[in-house]
Amino acid sequence: MKPDLSEILQNLRSIEEDMDVPRNIRAKVKGTIELLTTDGEMELKIDKSLETLGEVADDPTVPQHTRMVVWSLVSQLETQK
């Protein structure tokens, strides 16, 4: 069963609102939210989102708990394709 996109967006919003997450990471997450909620071909939006979230997960300044959430979201987005 595919995870609901609204659930993915909710988790992204919680990262965006987390003040323990560096500002540059929150900005990337906000961009991902905006991308996923705009009109366009879903597969392309998911591919770009996966690329951005991969960069976020690899950033050494990301708190470990956030990194785990990001990898979970990556997995969920991959099932949306």
C-alpha positions in Angstrom: 0.0 0.0 0.0 1.4 3.4 -1.0 1.8 5.9 1.8 -0.5 8.9 1.5 1.3 12.0 0.1 -0.4 14.2 2.7 1.3 12.1 5.4 4.7 12.7 3.7 4.0 16.4 3.5 3.0 16.5 7.2 6.3 14.9 8.1 8.2 17.3 5.9 6.4 20.2 7.6 7.4 18.9 11.0 11.0 19.0 9.9 10.6 22.5 8.5 9.2 23.7 11.8 11.8 22.0 14.0 14.2 24.7 15.3 16.8 22.1 16.1 17.3 21.6 12.4 19.7 24.0 10.7 18.1 26.9 8.7 19.6 25.8 5.4 18.1 22.3 5.8 14.7 23.7 6.7 14.9 25.8 3.6 15.6 22.8 1.4 12.7 20.9 3.1 10.4 23.9 2.5 11.4 23.9 -1.2 10.6 20.2 -1.4 7.2 20.9 0.2 6.5 23.6 -2.4 7.6 21.4 -5.2 5.4 18.5 -4.2 2.4 20.8 -3.8 2.6 22.5 -7.2 1.1 21.4 -10.4 3.1 19.2 -12.7 4.1 15.7 -13.5 4.3 13.8 -10.2 7.1 11.5 -11.2 9.4 14.5 -12.0 8.5 16.2 -8.8 9.2 13.1 -6.8 12.6 12.6 -8.6 13.7 16.2 -7.7 12.4 15.8 -4.2 14.4 12.6 -3.8 17.5 14.3 -5.0 17.0 17.2 -2.5 16.2 14.9 0.4 19.3 12.8 -0.4 21.4 16.0 -0.1 19.7 16.7 3.2 20.3 13.3 4.6 24.0 13.5 3.6 24.5 16.9 5.3 26.7 16.4 8.4 24.8 19.2 10.3 21.5 17.3 10.2 20.5 15.9 13.6 20.5 12.1 13.7 16.8 11.9 14.5 16.0 14.1 11.5 18.2 12.1 9.2 16.3 9.0 10.1 13.0 10.7 9.3 14.4 11.9 6.0 15.5 8.4 5.0 12.0 7.2 5.9 10.4 9.9 3.7 12.8 9.0 0.9 11.6 5.4 1.1 7.9 6.5 1.1 8.4 8.8 -1.8 10.1 6.0 -3.8 6.9 4.0 -3.5 4.9 6.9 -4.9 6.5 6.5 -8.3 
